[in-house]
Amino acid sequence: MKILIKGKKQLSGSVKISGAKNAALPELAAVILSSGDLEFSDVPQVEDIKVMFRALENLGAAGEFTDSRIKIKLPEIRSNLVPREIVETSRASILILGPLLARSGYAEVSNPGGCPIGDRRINFHLDGLSKMGAKIETGAEHIIARADTPLQGIDYRFPGKTVTGTENLLMAAALARGTTILRNCALEPEIGDLIDLLQKMGADISGKNSDTLIIKGKPILDGARHKIIPDRIEMGTYVIAGALPGNEITVENAVPAYIRSLLDILKKIGVHLIEDEDKITVKANGPLFPTDLETEPYPGFPTDLQAQLTTLLTQVEGISRVKERIFNNRFKHALELNKLGANIEIKEDTAIIKGKTGFKGRVITATDLRASAALVLGGLIASGETLVENAYQLLRGYEDMPRKLRRLGADIKFLGVENE
Ligand code: EPZ
């Protein structure tokens, strides 16, 4: 699958942000904790979510996914397997591990897939679940976890920040016997949204928005209705698009607080921003200045916006340095951006970007989800035609991106996708 972009069109107008993929994923896994009816709105229609939906159906869930709404119910677990052929492109299996083990005492899940952005370790997930009483075997393809008696509440300190690790143990603890205290939890807004959902389902959780969560387990949770929060990475991507030369974009259904670290950097480098409660207007009307930054766990600058911001920094006069501190192999976009004309050198964990360089359209290859967005932004500013290969990556996490960009004035289309 490919994306064709004819660049150098000015973008203007408004774009509406969809629900958050990385909130919807754990929240769908939380369906396993209940035998009641669950209904989600603002679900992004992206491949990673379709994968999670299919994995739940495979466990025995009955549901429907229409437009941006999912209705689903899992009265009884019919299969304890999460097979590779369903989940190999996403992190769905690891998020299912904790809830499935907690509900049924047995889970056999394929090793998690997802973006090839470095070592994506899961030892804290497995360590926590073992301490709750599970016996875990790991193999080249599968993780098998069993608990002959219900999981037990624990007092666990995560040795490092982990987003899905926090979500996994939080969900397991919701059905464990007794009280669980999780310390050094990650603080991403998607975790807060998961806590909101679990509380609606009847879970007893305190400590939301702090790094210590206290969970009193229940035998089973109830059904609930839940609207998923807006996707802060999609939000940040369109804000960055608005900061590219000549553009002016209003990002709607935005939550400025979720991307405060990005907005601060953009203001510092000279981007003009107007923030309202739920929208952000962005334009670059004057010279931009280079900067140095590091990726960090929330509320620091997110690794998931590193590639897209790098594209913007190639258009800034001077030398910028971007240090990637979360994943150890997340600079694959740099090589592809260099093919378009960027001057980016990678030294260990830092990208050194020498701007400003003109871009010329070429054939380039998307290596992972956020890299694919960075390459699309590169294609928008390049002269001539850019063809992004392996564009399936974009479908995994950005709802309707070509269509949303076309409405802003871009000339961009998927090749080989019907009705995109
Ligand atoms: C989540 O991945 C997101 N995925 C990622 O989004 C995001 O890049 C990442 O958090 C960081 O913000 C989902 O929410 C589904 P981590 P996750 O566990 O949970 C190390 C996107 O583009 N670590 O917070 O897998 C790990 O190796 C994606 O949407 C351990 O050492 O990330 C990494 O260096 C890509 N042991 C760091 O922590 C563990 O047990 C952060 O990983 C767990 C993690």
Residues whose N, C-alpha, C, O or C-beta is under 5 A from the ligand:
A	BS01	EPZ	N22 L25 R91 C115 D119 R120 R121 I122 N123 F124 H125 K161 T162 V163 T164 G165 T303 D304 I326 F327 L369 R370
